[in-house]
């Protein structure tokens, strides 16, 4: 008998879950109150990367002289940059909509809420529908966290969605938050001419990532003109004529625009969870190892469960939840998840950081390989940064890979496979890497850990 599954939320978790369930023979309905693709495609991952790519092209044009090509950047058409961003988003959203049709998934544009443990009410512009499927997969995503800063509610400030739509590049941009979102917007606007100041409460940016590489990235951004105020807490914000004044105790920072980027939190408002037995913890939907809530017919995935707020994590959970909803029943293993920062150079990591290994008392050896010793990096002029690997001293198993280099976010996939397969130092050394490529730095770093580096002194 064909199972009926309703997926609530059409982001990278929800639409992937819908496609996988349809592939497995279910009759699938996807409910999305805004646009298919969710935050990621519409106001997150994709549009920010489009702006970053435009910023990279501008930087390369200005840097062409050292490659023997002198270019004159006469003007920057910011509105054209925004237009291209919208075109990219539109094409990808249209593609996902096409996949819904191809997989015979019914898409309802409306807001879903529980009437009881088994029934959803979907409110559209013209109707109210009652759905009572066999299984429900919740993929409602997240929204920006708003910190309790005095005066914030009385001034005009930006979240990440609003920052993507600025019609002009601000002269000064103050960013509260030195995480991934803050750094990526800093990279965009600094290259397009803003004076950017980042305020971070922790003593270093990107506190969840390798701190040696994080510090190195920060120093690079400082050389390019980004100002960092670390270990600082924002006390208050006030409007001062046409600018904003951000108070850090006795110190005040003045800027034209303020971007608040201190993270995101689960979005479950209006879902009617109070009408069900579904449990939440600190606002996050509680799930078991199979992604099932305490209500046997309801699964939850992605940002709304508050585990790892990344699109690729949500997609992986989406596939697993769909399979379990159909009846496969297997545990989801989300222990090996890469993190990416689309800065310049890019920063990516997977597995344990050096700080985590020390904190947990895990014996390890580390290997490093600098980009300045890479032939391909010298060719492209992208020689800032290095690769770091962490290897267990006892088993020689690879347990962490961290890259600060051009295309790090692409290359980290190799490291994910290595960790997933529990590869050892020798496994990596015996794997022939193509030359000349930047990807060679992973093997070279492992060689360095084994005191047998070829292209740098041991």
Number of C-alpha atoms within 10 A of each C-alpha: 5 10 17 20 27 28 31 30 29 29 26 27 34 35 29 26 34 32 23 21 29 23 15 13 14 23 20 27 22 24 27 26 19 14 15 27 26 25 21 20 22 23 19 17 15 18 24 23 17 20 23 22 16 19 20 18 13 15 14 12 15 15 15 13 11 9 10 8 11 12 12 9 10 6 6 10 10 16 14 10 15 18 12 16 22 18 13 16 20 13 11 17 18 14 13 20 18 12 15 22 11 11 17 17 21 15 19 17 19 22 20 28 21 19 18 15 18 17 18 22 19 22 18 16 9 7 8 13 14 14 19 16 18 18 20 27 27 29 31 29 29 21 18 16 14 15 13 11 14 13 13 18 12 10 14 13 17 17 17 19 16 11 19 17 15 13 10 9 17 19 15 19 23 27 26 23 23 27 20 20 22 24 24 20 25 27 22 24 22 23 21 20 13 20 19 26 23 22 25 24 16 15 12 19 27 23 13 13 24 25 16 14 21 17 14 15 23 19 15 15 20 14 9 12 16 21 18 20 18 16 12 17 17 19 16 16 23 18 16 13 8 8 16 22 19 25 19 16 11 6 9 15 13 19 21 19 21 25 21 22 24 20 19 16 19 22 20 21 10 11 18 17 18 14 13 14 12 18 15 16 10 10 15 19 25 21 20 12 12 20 26 23 23 16 14 13 16 23 27 29 31 29 25 25 29 20 16 15 18 18 21 17 20 28 20 19 26 31 22 24 34 30 19 20 27 20 10 12 16 13 13 16 12 13 9 17 18 19 19 19 20 23 25 23 21 18 28 27 29 24 24 21 22 23 14 14 17 12 9 8 9 15 13 20 18 19 21 23 26 20 23 15 15 23 17 18 20 14 11 11 15 17 20 18 21 22 27 28 32 27 24 18 13 10 11 18 21 29 25 24 30 29 30 28 27 24 17 24 21 12 19 23 16 13 25 19 12 20 20 15 11 14 16 18 23 15 14 19 16 9 9 9 16 9 11 12 12 22 22 19 25 27 25 28 26 29 24 23 22 18 12 14 18 10 15 15 8 11
